[in-house]
Amino acid sequence: MKVEKRNGAGSETLFNQMNELIPGGVNSPVRAFGAVGGSPFVVKKGSGPWLYDIDGNRYLDYVMSWGPLILGHAFPGVIEAIKYRADSGCSFGAPTRDELILAEHVIERMPHIEKLRLVSSGTEACMTAARIARGTTGREIIVKFDGGYHGHSDLFLVQAGSGLATGGLPASAGVPKDIAKVTVSIPYNNFEALDRCFAQHGPDIAGVIVEPVAANMGVIPPAEGFLQTLRDKTTANGSVLIFDEVITGFRVAPGGAAELFNIRPDLVCLGKILGGGMPVGAVGGKKELMDNLAPLGGIYQAGTLSGNPLSTVSGIATLKELGKPNVYEHLKQYTDDLTSRMEALFEKYNVSVSINKVESLFTLFFTEHEVRNFEDAKNSDMKYYAEFFRALLERGIYIAPSGFEAWFVSLAHKKEQTEMTLKAVEDYLKTL
Protein backbone atom coordinates (compact mmCIF):
# COMPACT_ATOMS: atom_id res chain seq x y z
CA MET A 1 0.00 0.00 0.00
CA LYS A 2 1.44 3.34 -1.08
CA VAL A 3 1.06 6.14 1.44
CA GLU A 4 1.07 9.70 0.20
CA LYS A 5 3.36 12.07 2.07
CA ARG A 6 1.41 14.53 4.16
CA ASN A 7 1.61 18.19 3.24
CA GLY A 8 4.42 19.71 5.30
CA ALA A 9 5.62 22.72 3.33
CA GLY A 10 4.70 25.21 6.04
CA SER A 11 6.27 23.17 8.82
CA GLU A 12 9.43 22.61 6.81
CA THR A 13 9.80 26.30 5.98
CA LEU A 14 9.17 27.41 9.53
CA PHE A 15 11.51 24.78 10.98
CA ASN A 16 14.29 26.00 8.65
CA GLN A 17 13.72 29.52 10.00
CA MET A 18 13.78 28.22 13.57
CA ASN A 19 17.16 26.61 12.88
CA GLU A 20 18.58 30.05 12.22
CA LEU A 21 17.69 31.35 15.71
CA ILE A 22 17.30 28.27 17.94
CA PRO A 23 20.00 25.56 18.32
CA GLY A 24 18.85 22.64 16.19
CA GLY A 25 15.58 24.46 15.66
CA VAL A 26 14.17 23.07 18.90
CA ASN A 27 14.06 23.91 22.59
CA SER A 28 14.36 20.26 23.67
CA PRO A 29 16.61 17.93 21.62
CA VAL A 30 14.38 14.93 20.91
CA ARG A 31 11.83 17.19 19.18
CA ALA A 32 14.26 17.53 16.27
CA PHE A 33 13.47 14.01 14.93
CA GLY A 34 17.20 13.30 14.75
CA ALA A 35 16.73 9.60 15.61
CA VAL A 36 13.90 8.99 13.17
CA GLY A 37 14.82 11.20 10.22
CA GLY A 38 13.13 14.12 8.54
CA SER A 39 11.94 17.40 9.98
CA PRO A 40 9.34 17.75 12.71
CA PHE A 41 5.89 19.10 12.03
CA VAL A 42 5.09 22.41 13.74
CA VAL A 43 2.03 22.32 15.96
CA LYS A 44 -0.83 24.78 15.65
CA LYS A 45 -3.23 23.38 18.27
CA GLY A 46 -4.38 20.32 20.17
CA SER A 47 -7.84 19.00 21.04
CA GLY A 48 -8.66 15.82 22.94
CA PRO A 49 -6.40 13.07 21.54
CA TRP A 50 -5.53 15.09 18.44
CA LEU A 51 -2.71 17.39 17.34
CA TYR A 52 -3.02 19.73 14.34
CA ASP A 53 -0.03 21.17 12.52
CA ILE A 54 0.26 24.47 10.67
CA ASP A 55 -0.27 22.68 7.34
CA GLY A 56 -3.69 21.43 8.38
CA ASN A 57 -2.70 17.82 9.08
CA ARG A 58 -4.27 15.99 12.02
CA TYR A 59 -2.42 13.44 14.16
CA LEU A 60 -3.59 11.00 16.80
CA ASP A 61 -1.23 11.83 19.65
CA TYR A 62 0.47 9.24 21.88
CA VAL A 63 3.12 11.68 23.12
CA MET A 64 0.68 13.98 24.93
CA SER A 65 3.36 16.58 25.70
CA TRP A 66 5.53 13.70 27.02
CA GLY A 67 2.97 12.67 29.63
CA PRO A 68 1.30 15.64 31.35
CA LEU A 69 -1.88 15.64 29.27
CA ILE A 70 -3.56 12.65 30.89
CA LEU A 71 -6.94 14.32 30.32
CA GLY A 72 -6.21 15.12 26.67
CA HIS A 73 -5.35 18.36 24.90
CA ALA A 74 -7.15 21.55 25.90
CA PHE A 75 -9.32 19.85 28.51
CA PRO A 76 -12.11 22.39 29.23
CA GLY A 77 -11.85 22.34 33.04
CA VAL A 78 -8.11 22.92 32.93
CA ILE A 79 -8.31 25.69 30.32
CA GLU A 80 -11.08 27.44 32.25
CA ALA A 81 -9.04 27.35 35.47
CA ILE A 82 -5.97 28.81 33.73
CA LYS A 83 -8.01 31.58 32.07
CA TYR A 84 -9.73 32.47 35.32
CA ARG A 85 -6.41 32.69 37.19
CA ALA A 86 -4.68 34.60 34.38
CA ASP A 87 -7.28 37.34 34.66
CA SER A 88 -5.90 38.05 38.15
CA GLY A 89 -2.22 37.88 37.22
CA CYS A 90 0.31 35.29 36.07
CA SER A 91 3.02 35.55 38.73
CA PHE A 92 3.44 37.24 42.07
CA GLY A 93 6.61 35.91 43.70
CA ALA A 94 4.55 35.64 46.89
CA PRO A 95 2.40 32.89 48.45
CA THR A 96 -1.05 32.05 47.06
CA ARG A 97 -3.81 29.86 48.47
CA ASP A 98 -3.63 27.58 45.43
CA GLU A 99 -0.16 26.39 46.47
CA LEU A 100 -1.71 25.01 49.66
CA ILE A 101 -4.64 23.44 47.80
CA LEU A 102 -2.35 21.66 45.35
CA ALA A 103 -0.15 20.40 48.19
CA GLU A 104 -3.25 19.07 49.96
CA HIS A 105 -4.32 17.19 46.82
CA VAL A 106 -0.88 15.61 46.49
CA ILE A 107 -0.56 14.58 50.13
CA GLU A 108 -4.09 13.14 50.14
CA ARG A 109 -3.07 10.79 47.30
CA MET A 110 0.48 10.20 48.55
CA PRO A 111 0.46 9.90 52.35
CA HIS A 112 4.18 9.03 52.35
CA ILE A 113 4.66 12.72 51.48
CA GLU A 114 4.39 14.76 54.68
CA LYS A 115 5.64 18.06 53.25
CA LEU A 116 5.99 19.34 49.69
CA ARG A 117 8.12 22.01 47.98
CA LEU A 118 6.92 23.19 44.56
CA VAL A 119 9.53 23.97 41.91
CA SER A 120 9.34 24.73 38.19
CA SER A 121 10.40 21.46 36.56
CA GLY A 122 11.21 17.79 37.07
CA THR A 123 14.89 18.61 36.66
CA GLU A 124 14.70 21.03 39.61
CA ALA A 125 12.81 18.48 41.69
CA CYS A 126 15.46 15.78 41.23
CA MET A 127 18.31 18.23 41.74
CA THR A 128 16.72 19.40 45.00
CA ALA A 129 16.08 15.85 46.20
CA ALA A 130 19.75 14.97 45.72
CA ARG A 131 20.77 18.10 47.61
CA ILE A 132 18.45 17.20 50.49
CA ALA A 133 19.94 13.69 50.61
CA ARG A 134 23.49 15.03 50.69
CA GLY A 135 22.78 17.86 53.08
CA THR A 136 20.96 15.61 55.51
CA THR A 137 23.40 12.69 55.54
CA GLY A 138 26.64 14.65 55.14
CA ARG A 139 27.64 12.21 52.37
CA GLU A 140 28.36 12.87 48.70
CA ILE A 141 27.56 9.89 46.45
CA ILE A 142 24.23 9.60 44.67
CA VAL A 143 23.50 6.21 43.10
CA LYS A 144 21.40 6.10 39.92
CA PHE A 145 20.70 3.45 37.31
CA ASP A 146 21.97 3.18 33.74
CA GLY A 147 19.37 4.66 31.40
CA GLY A 148 17.57 6.47 34.20
CA TYR A 149 16.98 10.11 33.30
CA HIS A 150 16.47 12.56 36.15
CA GLY A 151 16.72 15.85 34.33
CA HIS A 152 19.66 17.68 32.82
CA SER A 153 21.49 18.89 35.93
CA ASP A 154 25.21 18.04 35.94
CA LEU A 155 24.82 15.46 38.67
CA PHE A 156 22.59 13.13 36.64
CA LEU A 157 24.03 13.28 33.14
CA VAL A 158 25.99 10.05 33.54
CA GLN A 159 24.68 7.03 31.64
CA ALA A 160 21.33 8.80 31.32
CA GLY A 161 18.51 7.67 29.08
CA SER A 162 15.91 9.70 27.19
CA GLY A 163 17.45 12.39 24.95
CA LEU A 164 21.04 11.35 25.68
CA ALA A 165 20.27 7.77 24.69
CA THR A 166 18.47 8.98 21.58
CA GLY A 167 21.54 10.96 20.59
CA GLY A 168 23.88 8.07 21.43
CA LEU A 169 25.68 10.07 24.12
CA PRO A 170 27.06 8.36 27.26
CA ALA A 171 27.16 11.69 29.09
CA SER A 172 26.99 15.40 28.36
CA ALA A 173 29.93 17.61 27.48
CA GLY A 174 30.41 20.39 30.00
CA VAL A 175 29.96 18.23 33.11
CA PRO A 176 33.03 18.58 35.38
CA LYS A 177 34.81 15.30 36.12
CA ASP A 178 34.69 15.94 39.86
CA ILE A 179 30.88 16.07 39.72
CA ALA A 180 30.71 12.87 37.71
CA LYS A 181 32.85 11.15 40.35
CA VAL A 182 30.13 11.49 42.97
CA THR A 183 27.47 9.90 40.78
CA VAL A 184 27.57 6.09 40.63
CA SER A 185 25.46 4.53 37.87
CA ILE A 186 24.71 0.80 37.90
CA PRO A 187 22.46 -1.48 35.77
CA TYR A 188 18.74 -1.31 36.51
CA ASN A 189 17.13 -4.49 37.86
CA ASN A 190 20.56 -5.96 38.69
CA PHE A 191 20.63 -7.23 42.28
CA GLU A 192 24.28 -8.27 42.15
CA ALA A 193 25.44 -4.85 40.95
CA LEU A 194 23.42 -3.26 43.73
CA ASP A 195 25.10 -5.48 46.33
CA ARG A 196 28.55 -4.60 44.97
CA CYS A 197 27.73 -0.89 44.93
CA PHE A 198 26.76 -0.82 48.60
CA ALA A 199 29.69 -3.03 49.57
CA GLN A 200 32.10 -0.63 47.87
CA HIS A 201 30.53 2.77 48.54
CA GLY A 202 28.07 2.22 51.42
CA PRO A 203 29.42 4.74 53.97
CA ASP A 204 29.54 7.47 51.28
CA ILE A 205 26.11 6.90 49.69
CA ALA A 206 23.84 9.84 50.46
CA GLY A 207 20.95 8.53 48.44
CA VAL A 208 19.67 6.29 45.68
CA ILE A 209 17.42 7.78 43.00
CA VAL A 210 15.33 5.52 40.78
CA GLU A 211 12.45 5.70 38.37
CA PRO A 212 10.34 3.01 40.07
CA VAL A 213 9.10 2.20 36.58
CA ALA A 214 11.87 3.12 34.19
CA ALA A 215 10.38 5.25 31.42
CA ASN A 216 13.35 7.01 29.82
CA MET A 217 15.03 3.92 28.39
CA GLY A 218 11.64 2.85 27.19
CA VAL A 219 9.17 1.51 29.73
CA ILE A 220 10.82 -1.17 31.87
CA PRO A 221 9.06 -2.43 35.00
CA PRO A 222 11.03 -3.23 38.14
CA ALA A 223 11.99 -6.86 38.62
CA GLU A 224 10.10 -8.61 41.38
CA GLY A 225 11.58 -7.59 44.72
CA PHE A 226 13.91 -4.96 43.24
CA LEU A 227 12.24 -1.90 44.78
CA GLN A 228 11.89 -3.65 48.14
CA THR A 229 15.59 -4.49 48.04
CA LEU A 230 16.35 -0.80 47.40
CA ARG A 231 14.17 0.13 50.34
CA ASP A 232 15.87 -2.38 52.63
CA LYS A 233 19.42 -1.47 51.61
CA THR A 234 18.98 2.29 51.89
CA THR A 235 17.32 1.94 55.29
CA ALA A 236 20.07 -0.31 56.62
CA ASN A 237 22.76 2.00 55.22
CA GLY A 238 21.24 5.26 56.45
CA SER A 239 20.83 6.46 52.84
CA VAL A 240 17.86 8.33 51.37
CA LEU A 241 15.63 6.48 48.90
CA ILE A 242 14.36 8.85 46.21
CA PHE A 243 11.58 7.87 43.81
CA ASP A 244 11.64 9.90 40.61
CA GLU A 245 7.92 9.85 39.85
CA VAL A 246 7.96 12.71 37.37
CA ILE A 247 6.42 10.31 34.83
CA THR A 248 4.73 7.70 37.03
CA GLY A 249 3.22 10.11 39.57
CA PHE A 250 -0.60 10.15 39.20
CA ARG A 251 -0.15 8.08 36.01
CA VAL A 252 0.16 4.44 37.13
CA ALA A 253 -2.09 4.90 40.19
CA PRO A 254 -3.58 7.81 42.16
CA GLY A 255 -0.60 7.58 44.53
CA GLY A 256 1.90 6.79 41.80
CA ALA A 257 4.31 3.87 41.72
CA ALA A 258 4.77 4.03 45.49
CA GLU A 259 1.12 3.01 45.81
CA LEU A 260 1.23 0.52 42.93
CA PHE A 261 4.19 -1.38 44.40
CA ASN A 262 3.47 -0.62 48.07
CA ILE A 263 6.91 0.88 48.77
CA ARG A 264 7.40 4.03 50.85
CA PRO A 265 10.34 6.13 49.62
CA ASP A 266 11.91 8.88 51.72
CA LEU A 267 11.59 11.52 48.99
CA VAL A 268 9.49 11.72 45.83
CA CYS A 269 10.07 13.89 42.76
CA LEU A 270 6.97 14.93 40.82
CA GLY A 271 6.19 16.80 37.62
CA LYS A 272 4.28 16.27 34.36
CA ILE A 273 0.67 15.55 35.42
CA LEU A 274 1.13 17.64 38.57
CA GLY A 275 0.87 20.73 36.34
CA GLY A 276 -1.69 19.41 33.87
CA GLY A 277 0.32 20.76 30.93
CA MET A 278 1.87 23.77 32.65
CA PRO A 279 5.53 23.88 33.80
CA VAL A 280 5.86 22.51 37.33
CA GLY A 281 7.78 20.13 39.55
CA ALA A 282 7.82 19.20 43.22
CA VAL A 283 9.86 17.33 45.78
CA GLY A 284 8.17 15.93 48.84
CA GLY A 285 8.69 13.41 51.56
CA LYS A 286 9.37 12.88 55.22
CA LYS A 287 9.02 15.92 57.44
CA GLU A 288 12.46 15.47 59.01
CA LEU A 289 14.04 15.63 55.54
CA MET A 290 11.92 18.41 54.09
CA ASP A 291 12.40 20.67 57.12
CA ASN A 292 16.10 20.86 56.26
CA LEU A 293 15.19 23.11 53.32
CA ALA A 294 15.58 26.87 53.70
CA PRO A 295 14.14 28.89 55.34
CA LEU A 296 13.84 26.26 58.11
CA GLY A 297 17.20 24.58 57.51
CA GLY A 298 20.53 25.04 55.84
CA ILE A 299 19.79 23.36 52.47
CA TYR A 300 19.09 26.12 49.97
CA GLN A 301 16.54 25.98 47.17
CA ALA A 302 14.65 28.86 45.60
CA GLY A 303 12.77 29.84 42.46
CA THR A 304 10.94 33.00 41.44
CA LEU A 305 8.30 31.03 39.52
CA SER A 306 8.05 28.10 41.95
CA GLY A 307 4.38 27.50 42.72
CA ASN A 308 3.40 29.62 39.73
CA PRO A 309 -0.34 30.49 39.92
CA LEU A 310 -1.16 29.22 36.43
CA SER A 311 0.62 25.92 37.04
CA THR A 312 -0.99 25.35 40.43
CA VAL A 313 -4.56 25.89 39.24
CA SER A 314 -3.92 23.71 36.19
CA GLY A 315 -2.62 20.97 38.48
CA ILE A 316 -5.56 21.29 40.87
CA ALA A 317 -8.07 20.99 38.01
CA THR A 318 -6.25 17.95 36.64
CA LEU A 319 -6.02 16.12 39.96
CA LYS A 320 -9.69 16.82 40.70
CA GLU A 321 -10.65 15.20 37.40
CA LEU A 322 -8.43 12.21 38.14
CA GLY A 323 -10.30 11.76 41.41
CA LYS A 324 -13.49 10.77 39.57
CA PRO A 325 -14.58 7.10 39.44
CA ASN A 326 -13.14 4.61 36.91
CA VAL A 327 -10.46 6.96 35.57
CA TYR A 328 -7.56 4.57 36.02
CA GLU A 329 -9.66 1.60 34.92
CA HIS A 330 -10.32 3.32 31.60
CA LEU A 331 -6.64 4.14 31.05
CA LYS A 332 -5.57 0.57 31.80
CA GLN A 333 -8.32 -1.05 29.73
CA TYR A 334 -7.48 1.09 26.70
CA THR A 335 -3.78 0.24 27.03
CA ASP A 336 -4.37 -3.47 27.59
CA ASP A 337 -6.68 -3.72 24.58
CA LEU A 338 -4.39 -1.75 22.28
CA THR A 339 -1.16 -3.53 23.22
CA SER A 340 -2.61 -7.06 23.17
CA ARG A 341 -4.09 -6.52 19.73
CA MET A 342 -0.88 -4.91 18.46
CA GLU A 343 1.10 -7.91 19.68
CA ALA A 344 -1.26 -10.19 17.78
CA LEU A 345 -0.74 -8.15 14.58
CA PHE A 346 3.04 -8.29 14.83
CA GLU A 347 2.86 -12.03 15.43
CA LYS A 348 0.53 -12.45 12.42
CA TYR A 349 3.10 -10.77 10.16
CA ASN A 350 6.11 -12.50 11.80
CA VAL A 351 7.70 -9.34 13.17
CA SER A 352 9.49 -9.76 16.50
CA VAL A 353 8.52 -7.19 19.13
CA SER A 354 8.56 -6.95 22.88
CA ILE A 355 5.96 -4.65 24.42
CA ASN A 356 6.70 -3.53 27.98
CA LYS A 357 3.69 -2.16 29.81
CA VAL A 358 2.82 -0.82 33.25
CA GLU A 359 -0.76 0.40 33.56
CA SER A 360 -1.15 3.18 30.92
CA LEU A 361 2.57 3.42 30.04
CA PHE A 362 4.09 1.22 27.36
CA THR A 363 6.95 0.94 24.88
CA LEU A 364 7.27 -1.21 21.78
CA PHE A 365 10.79 -2.60 21.30
CA PHE A 366 11.79 -4.28 18.05
CA THR A 367 13.58 -7.28 19.52
CA GLU A 368 13.08 -11.01 20.10
CA HIS A 369 14.27 -10.71 23.70
CA GLU A 370 12.80 -9.47 26.95
CA VAL A 371 13.89 -5.92 27.79
CA ARG A 372 14.87 -5.66 31.47
CA ASN A 373 17.48 -2.89 31.48
CA PHE A 374 19.22 -0.19 29.43
CA GLU A 375 21.55 -2.61 27.63
CA ASP A 376 18.58 -4.67 26.47
CA ALA A 377 16.84 -1.52 25.27
CA LYS A 378 19.92 -0.37 23.33
CA ASN A 379 20.13 -3.77 21.64
CA SER A 380 16.65 -3.45 20.17
CA ASP A 381 16.43 -2.39 16.51
CA MET A 382 16.22 1.39 16.49
CA LYS A 383 16.44 1.57 12.68
CA TYR A 384 13.30 -0.54 12.52
CA TYR A 385 11.70 1.77 15.09
CA ALA A 386 12.54 4.82 12.96
CA GLU A 387 10.89 3.20 9.94
CA PHE A 388 7.85 2.31 12.05
CA PHE A 389 7.67 5.88 13.40
CA ARG A 390 7.69 7.39 9.90
CA ALA A 391 5.11 4.89 8.64
CA LEU A 392 2.72 5.70 11.46
CA LEU A 393 3.26 9.44 11.12
CA GLU A 394 2.34 9.24 7.43
CA ARG A 395 -0.86 7.49 8.51
CA GLY A 396 -1.71 10.18 11.05
CA ILE A 397 -0.38 8.57 14.23
CA TYR A 398 2.19 10.49 16.29
CA ILE A 399 4.35 8.40 18.62
CA ALA A 400 7.56 9.44 20.35
CA PRO A 401 10.37 10.25 17.88
CA SER A 402 12.66 7.97 19.90
CA GLY A 403 12.55 4.28 20.74
CA PHE A 404 13.71 5.08 24.28
CA GLU A 405 10.47 6.81 25.24
CA ALA A 406 6.99 5.80 26.37
CA TRP A 407 3.61 5.90 24.67
CA PHE A 408 1.18 7.96 26.77
CA VAL A 409 -2.53 7.21 26.82
CA SER A 410 -5.05 9.85 27.89
CA LEU A 411 -8.69 9.79 28.95
CA ALA A 412 -9.48 11.31 25.55
CA HIS A 413 -8.37 8.10 23.81
CA LYS A 414 -11.44 5.98 23.04
CA LYS A 415 -12.36 2.94 20.94
CA GLU A 416 -12.24 5.01 17.73
CA GLN A 417 -8.57 5.80 18.42
CA THR A 418 -7.77 2.14 19.16
CA GLU A 419 -9.16 1.07 15.79
CA MET A 420 -7.38 3.88 13.95
CA THR A 421 -4.07 2.90 15.53
CA LEU A 422 -4.45 -0.79 14.77
CA LYS A 423 -5.41 -0.08 11.16
CA ALA A 424 -2.31 2.09 10.71
CA VAL A 425 -0.09 -0.62 12.22
CA GLU A 426 -1.56 -3.35 10.02
CA ASP A 427 -1.43 -1.20 6.87
CA TYR A 428 2.28 -0.74 7.56
CA LEU A 429 2.90 -4.43 8.28
CA LYS A 430 1.26 -5.35 4.96
CA THR A 431 4.00 -3.42 3.13
CA LEU A 432 6.84 -5.51 4.59
N, C-alpha and C positions, 0 to 999 in steps of 0.2 A: 504493500500500500504506500503510495507516494503522498507525502505530507507537504503541503505548501508552506513556505516560510512566512511567518507572520510579518505584517508590516511593522518595521522598526526604524524608519528613516528619521523620525523626530527624536527618538531615544538615542540613536547613534550619533546624530548631529550634536545633541545637547551633551552627551557623554564626552565627545571629543572636546567640546568647549570646557567642560568641567576638568578635563585633564590638564588644561592650561593653567588653572588656578588652584586645584586641589591635588595633592600627591596621589597619583594613580587614579584620579577622578572620583575617589570615594573617601568617606570619612570613617570607614571601618573596612579593613583589608578584604575580607571574604566577599564583600559585595561586588568586587571587581570581576568575578567570574574567572579568575586566573586558573583555577583547578579544573574548570569544565569547558573553557574555551568561549570565544565570542565576547560580545559586549553586553552589559546588563541593560534591561529595560529600565526606563525612568518612570516612577510611579506618579500618577495623578491623584488617585483616591482609593479608598478601600470601603467595602460595605459587606457586612456579614462574613462569609467565607471567601469573598472575592477581592482581588486586586485589579485595578484598571491602570493601564499605562497611558502616556501622553499621546500615543498613536491610536488609541481607541481599542486596544486589545484587552480582553478579560482573562484573568487567570484564577483558577482554583488554588487557594493559598494554603500550603502546609508548613510555611515558615512562621507566619503569624507574628512578625516582628521579633523572631527568635524566641517566642514563648510567652510574652506578656499578655497577648490578646486571647485569653482563654474564653472570653465571651464573644469573640468575633470582632471584626473591624467596625469602628464607629458605633459601638453599642449605645443605644439611646440614653440609658440611665447614666452612663459614664460621661457622655458628651454633655448632657444637661448639667451634671454636677460641675464639670470644668467651666462651662459657660457662666453658670451662676457665680462661681467663685471668682472668675476673671473679672466680672463686673465690679468686684470690690478691691481688686488689686492682685498682682501676680507674685509679689515677693515683698516681704517686710523685714527680714533679718531679725525678727522678734517672735516670741511664742504665739501660737494660735491654738484654739480649742481642738481643731481637727487633728493636730499631732497626737493629742491625748486619745481621741476617739480611734484613730488608726492603731495606736499601740494597744488599746483595749481589745480591738478585734483580733490582733495578732496573738496576744497572750491568752485570749479565750480559746483559740484553736491550738495553741502550742504552750501548754502549761509548764513545759520545761524551760520556757523563757520567763524569767521573773522581772527583768528590766530590758528596755529596748532603746537603742540610739539610732535615729534615722540619719542616713547619709544620702549622697546623690547618685550612687552607682554600686553595682556588685563589686567592682574593683575596690572601691573605698571600703566596703564592708569587710572584704577578706583581708585587706591591708590592716584595718583597724583590729580585727580579731587576732591577727598574728602579733600585733603590738601589745594587745592585752595579755596574750599568753606569755610573751617575753617579759613584759613589765611586771607581771604578777609572780612568775617563777624565778626571775633573775637569771634565766638561761637564754641561750641564743638560737639553738637549732630548731628549725621547723621542718617536719617531715611531710612530704606530699607524695603523690603517686604518679608514675609515668603516664602522660596523657591527660592528667587532671589539669584543667584550666581554671585558675582562680583570679582572673583579671590580669591586667598588664603592668602591675607594679613590679619593680626590679626583683623583689624577693621570689616571685612565683614563676618567672620566665625561664625555668629550667625544666627540660623535658615536658613542656606543656603541650596540651592538645589544641583543639579548635583551630584558630587561624594560623598558629605556628605550624601545626601538623599539616594543614592544607598547603602551606607554602613550603613544606619540607624543611623547616628550620628546627634544629635541636634546641636553640635558645636565641634570645634576641641580642643583636649588637647593642653596645652601650650599657650593658649591665656590668658593673665592676666585679672583678674576680672575688674580692673579699666578701661581697654580698652573696655571690653564688656559693661560697664555701659554707655558709650557714643554712643552706637549703639542701636537704637530703631527699632525693627522689628515688623511690623503689617501685617495682612492678605492682600493679593493682591486683588484688585477689591472690597474692602470693604469700602464704603463711610463713614459709621458710625465710623469705627475704625480710619479712617483718620481724621475725625472731632475731635474725642477724643484726638488723638495724638497732634494735633495743639493746642487744648484747654489746654492740660496739659503741653506741652513742648515748645510751640511757640517761646518765647523769646530766647530759647537756641538752636533752630534748625538752624544749619549752612546750611544744604542742604538735599535734598531728592534725592536718587538714585533709578532708576527703569529701568528694562528691559521693554521698551515700549510694546514689545511682549514678555511675559515670555517664555523662551526657555530652562531653566535649571530645571524646575519641570515638564518637558514635555512642549509642545507648548500650551500656554494659551493666547488668545487674550485679550486686555483690554476691560472691559465693556464699553458700550456706555457712553461717557462723563467723564470717569475716568481720562484720561490723561489731559483733559481740566481742570478738577477740581484740579489736581496737579499743573497745570500751574497757575491757579488763586490763589490757597492758598499760594504757594511759593512766588509769586509776592507780594501779600498783606502782607506777613509776613517778607519780606526782606530776604528770604532764596534762595539758589541756586538750581535750578532744573537741575539734571544731568540725561541724557539719556545714559544708558549703551547699546550701539549699537554694541558691539563686535560681536554679532551674526547677528543682523538685518541690520547692516550697509552694503549698497550695495547689500543686499540680497532681501529684500522685495520691494525695489524700488531703483532707482539710488541715491536718497537722503536719503535712509533708512526710518525708521519708522517715523521720523520727517516729511518727505515729505508725506508718506502714510496717516498719520493722521492729517496733517496740524497743527502741534504743534511745536513751536520754544523753545527748551530748552536753558538754559544758557551755559551748557557744554555738550559735547558729548564724550563718550569713544568709540574708534574704535579698531579693530584688525581683526583676521581671514582673510577675503577677501582682506583687505588692503595690505597684504603681499603676496597674491597669493600662499600660501603654505610655505612661509618663515616666521621666527619668527619676529613679529612686533606688535606694538600697537601705539595708539596716543590718546591724549586728545586735544580737540579744543573747541572754543567757542567765547564768546564776548571778544573784545579787552581789555576792562577795567578789565576783570578777568584774561585773559592770560598774560597781562603785569605785573602782580604781581609775575610771575615766575622769578627766577634768570636767567640771570644776571640783568634784569631790576628791579626786585622787591625783596622782602625779603622772598619769598616762595621758598625753595630749592628743586630742582629735578635735577638729573644728571644720565648719563649712558654711559659707554664707547662704547657700541655697539648700542646706540640709533641712528636711521637713518642709520643703517648698509647698505652699498652699494648693497649687494646682495638682501636684503629685499626690498629696495626702487625700484630697477629696476624690480623685480618680481611684485611688486604692480602696478607700472606704466603700465607694459604690460597687467596685468589683467584688470585694469580699462579702458584701451584703448579698449580692446575686448568687455567689457561690454557696451561701448558707441555705439556699432553697432546697427542697427535697429532690432527690434523684439526679442531682447534677453530676456527681462522680460516676454514678451507674451509667448515665448516657455516654460520657466520655469513654469509659472502659468498653462498653458494648460496641460503640462505633469502631474503636481501635481493634478489638478482637475480631469483629466481622471483616473489616478491611484486610487485616494482616493474614488471617486464615485463608481468605479467598485469594489473596495475592500469592501466598505460598503455593496454593493449588495450581494457579496459572503457571508459575515458574516451573513447577514439577511437570505439568502437562507438556511444556515446550522444552523440557530437558535442560533448563538453565539452573545452575547451582547457586542458591542464595541461602543466607542465614539471616533470619529476622529476629533481632533482639527487641524485647518489649517489656516495659514495666508500666502498667496502667495505661495512660494515654500518651506515653512517650515510646517511640520506636525508631529503629534504624535498620535499613536493608543493606547488608553486606554481600558483595558478590564473592562468595567463597564457599568451598565444600565443608569447611571446618567450623566448629564452634568458636565464637569470638568471646574471650574471657578477659582480655587485657589489651594494652596499647599495641604490643607486638602483633597480636592476632589481627587487630584492626588494620595495621599498616600492611599486613600481608594479603589483605583482600584486594580485589582488582579495581583500582581506582580509575583506570582507563575505561573499563566497562561501565563504572558508575557515571563517568562524564558523558558517555554515549547515551545512557539511560536518562540522565538529566536533560540533555538536549532534546531527546525524543519526546519526553513528557512535556517540556516547555512548548514545543511546537504544537502539541495537542491541548494546550491550555491548562497544564498542571504545573504549578510552581513548587518545587521541593528545594531543599537547601543546596546551594551551589558548592557543596563539599560533602564527601562521603564520611567525614568525621563529625557530622552534626545529626541532630534528631529531627524527626518529623513531629510537628505539633498539631494536635487536634483541638478544635474549639467547639463550644456548644452550638455554634452556627453551622457546623458540619452535620448534614442529615443524610438520609438514604439516597437522595438525588446525587449528592457528592460522592458517595461510595460507588455508585454505578458509573458515574463519569470517570472516576479514577481507574476502576477496573477495566473499563472499555479502552482507555488510553494505554494501559499496561498491555492488554492483550493485542491491541492494534500494533504496538511496537514489537511484541514477541513474534507476531506473524511475519515480520519482515526479516527475521534472522535466518 
